[in-house]
Amino acid sequence: MDYKEFFEKQRENCRLPRWEDLPDIELYMDQVITLMGKYFGRFSSKDEPLLTPSMINNYVKNNIIPAPVKKKYSRTHLFRLIIICVMKQVLPINDIGTLIETLLKTRSEAEVLNLFTEQYEEEFLNTMNILEKNTEKRIGETEEAMLSFSVMHAAAIAGGSIFYAEYALSELKGKTAAPEKEADEPKKSAKKTQTRKS
């Protein structure tokens, strides 16, 4: 195996679209699926496609993405679908929706998408560099062994990242839930006071 060529191919395939790359015209469902296939075809398989019409309908039903307007989808939908397609490998869909809404409180859709895709590519390339250096140490082993170790190493990196993401998300949920509890407490106190008076 030419491991340098192998990792170079991975690097070439890591780019995700920025906001300005998205079509500025609205698309029908089949056009959305075709476009997303171009973006994520390398991650999909015939048995397990990364995105289907039923998935999109489910995201709309659960308010993860807005409903289409006259059966057409805009950049607003596409930017969310791009983030969902990457992040659903790591986090539950509802948590992804909450995370997007949290980020949109302080940034525009374009800023959120561009920050996300830039970070994704940066971390992807960092991971490829780590895996390639680790593979270099195993020159002389069989191709099967080299690939097996690189898969194990990649899974270890992914596993650690998932643990961190889940932990940080639980902290975020705790912080967003705290103000709501504080807002409810005066109401409860007021009810107790009214009960005592009566």
N, C-alpha and C positions, 0 to 999 in steps of 0.2 A: 504493500500500500504506500502510495506517495502521500504521506500524512500532511505535508505542507500544502499540496494541492487540495486535499480533503478539507482542511480548515479554511483555506482561501475561498472555496466555494460556499462554505457556511457564512463567511463574512459578507460575501457578495449578496446573499439572500436575506440579510437581516433588516434592510431598510423598510420602514413603514411610511405611509403618506403623511405629509403635513397638511394643515388646513388649506393652504393655497393649492395643494394638489387635488383636492376634492372637486368634483364637478359642481359648477355653480347653477346647474339646472336640476329640477326635481326629477326623480326617477321612479319608475314602477317597480314592484316587488321583484320581478324576474331580472330587471336591470341591476337592482341592488345586489342580488345573489351573484350575478355574473361579475360585477365589480369587486365584491368582497372575495370572490374566488381568485381574482387576479392578485389581490393583496395577500391572501392567505392560502393559496392553493397548495403550497409546499407543506402546510400543517394539516391538511385534510386528507381523508381517504374515502373510498367509495362506501366503506362500511360505517365510518363515523365522520360525516362531514362536519366542519366547524360551524357552519351556519346553514339553516334551512328556513323556508317560509314559515313553518310551524313554530320554530324557535322565535322568529321575529314577532309573530302574532302573540306568542306567550309573553315576550318582553313588553309589548304594548299593553296586554291585559293586566300585567302586574306593575304597570306604571314605571318600568325601568327606562323605556323610551317613550316619547310622546306618540300619540296616534297619528297616522299619516293624514295628510290633507288631500281629500279627493283621491285617495289610494296612491298618493305620491309621497316620496321620501326626499327630504332635503339634507343639506350639510349637517343640520342639527341631529338628524337620525344617524347619518353615516359616522360622525365623530364618536357618538356613543357606541355604535356597533363595533368600531375598530377597537376601542378600549375594552369592551366586553369580550371580544374574541380572544384577546391576549390574556386578560385577567381572569377569565372563568376557568383557566387551567389552575388557578391558585386560590381564588376566593368564591364564595357563594354569590349567585347572581344578585340577590337583594342587597348584599353588602356592597357590591360594585356600584349599584344604583345610588345607594346612600353616599358612597365615597365621591361619586361624580357630582352629586348635588352639593355636597360640602365644599368641594373645590370651586364650584360655580358661584359660590357666595362672594368670592374675592377675585375671581378671574373670568375672563370671557371664554366662550367655547373654543375659540381659536387658540388662546393661550394654553388652556388645559390640554388640548390635543397635541400641540407642538411640544410642550414640556414633557408629556407622557412619551411621545414617540422618540424624542431626543434621549430621554433617560433609558428607554428600552434598548435603543441601539448602542448606547454607551456601555450598558451592563452586558449586553450580548457580546460585544467585542472584547470587553474585559474577561468574560468567561472563556471565550475562544482562545485568548492569549494564555490564560491559566492552563486550559486543557492541552493546548499545543505544547507548552513547556513540560507538562507532566508526561505527555506522550514521547517527547524527545528522550526522556530518561529510560524509556522502555524499548528503544531501538534494539533489535536483535531478537525480540520475542516474536511470536507468531502474530499475524494480522488479527486473528481472532482474539488473542489475549490483549493486544493493544486496544482494540475497539471495546472489549469488555471492561477494561480498566477505565477508559475514558467515559463510558456510559455510567459506571459506578461513581466516578468522580463528579460528573455532571448532575447525577441524581442527588449526591450529597450536598452540592451547592444549592440545588433547587429545594431540597428538603429543608435546609437551614433557612432559606429565604421565606419559604411558606410558614415555618414556625414563627419567624419574626413578624411577617405580615399579619398573621392571625392574632398575635399578642398585641401588636400596635393597634390593630383595629378594635380589639376589645377595650383597650385604653381609651380610644377615641369615642367609642360608644358610651363608656362610663362618663366621659367629660360632657358629652352632649345631653346625656340623660340627667345629669346633676342639676342644671339650671331648671329643667322641667319639674323636678321634684321640689326644688326650692320655691318655684312659682305656685305649686299646689299646696304647700304647707300653710301659707296665710289663709287660704280658703278653709282648710281643715280646722285651723285655730278659730276662725270666725264661726264655723258651725258649732264647735264645742261651746263657745261663749254664748251663742244663741240658745243652745240646749240648756245650759245652766240657768239662764235668765228665765226661761219658760218653766 
